[in-house]
């Protein structure tokens, strides 16, 4: 794995986007727009999965760099 970490602001942006997609999904569901609601749920889950991947990747890179020194 190369040593390039994902910038923390990008990870923060993924968190905010995931939360926003969840809020939009709730709004669309309350307006009985199930198709839009499902789309926003999938996007929200996708953003949160990317966030999880980024955090785990950054931790592995930090651990690899600390063990190499």
DAFENZI-V340766 format. One record per pair of residues at least 24 apart in sequence whose C-alpha atoms are under 10 Angstrom apart, sorted by the first residue. I is the first residue (numbers start at 1). J is the second residue. If there is no record, write none. Layout:
i	j
I	J
I	J
//
This chain:
i	j
1	57
1	60
1	61
1	64
2	61
3	57
3	58
3	60
3	61
3	62
3	64
3	65
4	57
4	58
4	61
5	54
5	55
5	57
5	58
5	59
5	60
5	61
5	62
6	51
6	53
6	54
6	55
6	57
6	58
6	61
7	54
7	55
7	58
8	54
8	55
8	58
10	51
10	54
11	47
11	48
11	50
11	51
11	52
11	53
11	54
11	55
12	51
13	47
13	51
14	44
14	46
14	47
14	48
14	49
14	50
14	51
14	52
14	54
15	44
15	47
15	48
15	49
15	50
15	51
15	52
16	44
16	47
16	48
17	43
17	44
17	47
17	48
18	42
18	43
18	44
18	45
18	46
18	47
18	48
18	49
18	50
18	51
19	44
19	45
19	47
19	48
20	44
21	45
21	46
21	47
//
